[in-house]
Each structure stands twice: as C-alpha cells, then as structure tokens.
Amino acid sequence: METLFYAQPYNLDAVGFQFQTMEQYEDRQSRCRDSYGQVVEEFELQFIDGEAIDAALFEALSIGQCSISAFIDLIDDWSDDDKLAVIIAVGECGYSFDIAKDDPSDFDLDVYHDQNLKELAEQFVDEGLFGDIPERLSFYLDYDAIARDLAHDYTETSIAGQQLVYRMA
C-alpha cells in the first residue's frame, strides 16, 4: 500500500499539497506560494493514508519537516517488529529516538501478540515459569491474581489493531 502524506502550510494564505515521495515533497514545497507570492517555508505534516502501523509510527515519532525524509526511507526498510518496538518505546514509554541514527533493536523489549495479561499468566504457567504444576492442581490457580502481579512489569496496549502485552526493560 502506498503511503500518502499531506503538507499543511502554517501560512493561512497558502494551500497545502499531498505527496508520497521526498522528490514530490521537495518539488511541491519549492513551488508552494501564498496569496502574496511569498515562498511558504513551514508545514505541518500529516499522515493521510497507508498501513495502520506506519500511521502509529508517524504519530509516535512526531514526524516533521526535518525527519520526513528518514521516515519515508525507513517505512519500507523496517520490519513490523522494528516499528512496534519504536512505537512502544517512544509512544508508550517515553524513550527518545532519532530515526536518522538510532536502531530499533537497541530497545530491550518483550512483546506478546494477541494476548491479555490473564492469557500471558496462563502461558507462563504452561511453560513452567512457576515450576512443575500438575494439571489436576492447575485448575486451582488464581490466574487473575497472577495477571495482577504481572501488571507490575507488563503492560497491555493496542497498536494498529493488534492487542499486545509488553515488558520494557
């Protein structure tokens, strides 16, 4: 799916434009004039259409004129896991990130897809995290209490329509 952006001038006497590539942006930005013939220099960039995860990444990184070039380059290069890592670290946990020089794999992050904390508690018990628990006793475990305990280190969120549980170290 092609990603579509809109450059909204801060100048109220000018009309913005849509673009998909940096070449289009630079060309249209250089030709953008206000009603007095003056060059428009500052734009608010908006994500109009594209993948939901790219929209979430755009919002988390607060993309502007100085970072749009790097963003356009990386949305095709990064995996969805890389994008999720940055969205969670920057958008959810408040970490700083420079898309021109930082690497998404630098974040120490555990992500569990399509789960809530109770399901994660059940998974941890099944995997033996709490030791060997006979199946006949597993029915007596309070998974809700385990989930509440997990909530001290893990967080539930929804990003681009995906239900996730994550732990950021």
Phi and psi in degrees as a GROMACS rama.xvg file:
@    title "Ramachandran Plot"
@    xaxis  label "Phi"
@    yaxis  label "Psi"
@TYPE xy
-73.0232  142.071  GLU-2
-97.2411  131.091  THR-3
-118.944  131.622  LEU-4
-118.793  162.785  PHE-5
-131.831  132.673  TYR-6
-102.548  108.093  ALA-7
-97.2689  113.736  GLN-8
-64.3298  143.277  PRO-9
-73.5063  -20.9609  TYR-10
-75.7454  120.092  ASN-11
-70.8034  -13.4213  LEU-12
-93.8127  11.7668  ASP-13
-124.138  157.723  ALA-14
-108.202  136.323  VAL-15
-79.4463  -173.524  GLY-16
-151.192  156.766  PHE-17
-96.8592  152.255  GLN-18
-155.739  158.438  PHE-19
-122.215  -25.265  GLN-20
-125.141  164.987  THR-21
-67.4003  -33.006  MET-22
-62.1103  -44.1617  GLU-23
-63.51  -43.2921  GLN-24
-60.6173  -50.698  TYR-25
-63.2254  -40.2191  GLU-26
-64.7359  -49.866  ASP-27
-71.1862  -33.3082  ARG-28
-67.1706  -38.9325  GLN-29
-69.569  -25.0528  SER-30
-94.7973  -5.08726  ARG-31
-75.9606  123.631  CYS-32
-129.787  152.266  ARG-33
-86.8275  -177.06  ASP-34
-68.0698  -10.4977  SER-35
-99.8445  3.05263  TYR-36
85.1131  5.54524  GLY-37
-83.0764  145.376  GLN-38
-68.3836  134.837  VAL-39
-89.9524  127.631  VAL-40
-109.384  -27.0215  GLU-41
-116.384  134.168  GLU-42
-134.221  147.117  PHE-43
-92.9917  125.793  GLU-44
-95.343  135.173  LEU-45
-124.786  142.173  GLN-46
-87.4161  119.323  PHE-47
-100.755  -49.8665  ILE-48
-149.733  144.721  ASP-49
155.639  -166.511  GLY-50
-66.7649  143.359  GLU-51
-60.9773  -37.2074  ALA-52
-68.4411  -33.0053  ILE-53
-68.7182  -36.8888  ASP-54
-64.1004  -41.8127  ALA-55
-65.1125  -38.8901  ALA-56
-65.6926  -42.8825  LEU-57
-56.8327  -45.0631  PHE-58
-68.916  -44.2738  GLU-59
-62.1638  -37.8436  ALA-60
-86.8956  -4.51717  LEU-61
49.9192  57.5783  SER-62
-63.3925  134.254  ILE-63
-134.297  -166.99  GLY-64
-60.8595  -34.9746  GLN-65
-77.7636  -17.4036  CYS-66
-116.922  -0.732149  SER-67
-65.7307  -35.7483  ILE-68
-62.053  -48.5278  SER-69
-64.3227  -37.4347  ALA-70
-63.8767  -45.8819  PHE-71
-60.8642  -38.9313  ILE-72
-66.6817  -40.6703  ASP-73
-82.4764  -23.8093  LEU-74
-63.5539  -25.696  ILE-75
-90.8449  -21.9434  ASP-76
-87.6428  -35.3896  ASP-77
-81.0774  146.871  TRP-78
-77.9457  166.077  SER-79
-62.1533  -33.1549  ASP-80
-65.6364  -39.5746  ASP-81
-62.9364  -43.8806  ASP-82
-63.1032  -43.9007  LYS-83
-60.5943  -41.8189  LEU-84
-59.4588  -43.9726  ALA-85
-70.4865  -41.4632  VAL-86
-60.0394  -45.0056  ILE-87
-68.2161  -48.9155  ILE-88
-63.5882  -45.6577  ALA-89
-85.7615  -51.1867  VAL-90
-74.7175  -35.8631  GLY-91
-97.4673  -39.2112  GLU-92
-104.866  -8.65478  CYS-93
82.3176  15.6285  GLY-94
-70.6206  155.613  TYR-95
-93.1904  152.843  SER-96
-156.086  128.772  PHE-97
-106.424  110.618  ASP-98
-66.0948  -19.069  ILE-99
-77.3549  -25.4756  ALA-100
-133.989  -16.6515  LYS-101
-88.7836  159.587  ASP-102
-117.591  130.473  ASP-103
-60.9218  -25.6561  PRO-104
-74.4321  -5.46521  SER-105
-72.4603  -18.0762  ASP-106
-81.4304  135.232  PHE-107
-90.1071  99.4372  ASP-108
-139.517  132.197  LEU-109
-110.651  125.81  ASP-110
-123.353  132.723  VAL-111
-118.1  119.673  TYR-112
-85.8438  147.095  HIS-113
52.849  44.7763  ASP-114
-139.697  159.72  GLN-115
-115.593  179.54  ASN-116
-65.5932  -34.3853  LEU-117
-66.7228  -42.832  LYS-118
-64.7373  -35.6135  GLU-119
-66.4453  -39.2855  LEU-120
-61.1278  -43.446  ALA-121
-63.4112  -40.7082  GLU-122
-62.863  -44.0122  GLN-123
-62.6008  -39.4601  PHE-124
-65.9103  -44.5507  VAL-125
-61.0285  -36.0232  ASP-126
-80.5  -3.20417  GLU-127
86.1579  17.0405  GLY-128
-61.2176  -28.6017  LEU-129
-101.262  18.7288  PHE-130
91.6153  -175.629  GLY-131
-80.2931  110.105  ASP-132
-111.713  118.386  ILE-133
-59.1259  145.765  PRO-134
-58.7431  -36.9219  GLU-135
-65.4769  -23.5857  ARG-136
-91.7125  -19.2329  LEU-137
-63.8356  -22.4274  SER-138
-70.1868  -18.3231  PHE-139
-94.0076  -4.05527  TYR-140
-73.1042  143.115  LEU-141
-94.824  89.9836  ASP-142
-66.16  -28.564  TYR-143
-65.5229  -39.2239  ASP-144
-67.9853  -39.9532  ALA-145
-62.8571  -41.1049  ILE-146
-62.5801  -40.1899  ALA-147
-63.3232  -38.8437  ARG-148
-66.0811  -40.1191  ASP-149
-63.6616  -27.9365  LEU-150
-64.2071  -12.9601  ALA-151
-72.5009  -29.0333  HIS-152
-114.454  -21.4517  ASP-153
-116.512  153.035  TYR-154
-133.18  140.162  THR-155
-92.5558  142.7  GLU-156
-154.156  167.396  THR-157
-127.578  122.655  SER-158
-130.453  124.74  ILE-159
52.9436  40.4894  ALA-160
80.0936  3.61845  GLY-161
-103.531  132.872  GLN-162
-85.6229  123.868  GLN-163
-130.703  152.087  LEU-164
-122.721  132.908  VAL-165
-136.883  158.964  TYR-166
-131.703  123.057  ARG-167
-108.017  121.844  MET-168
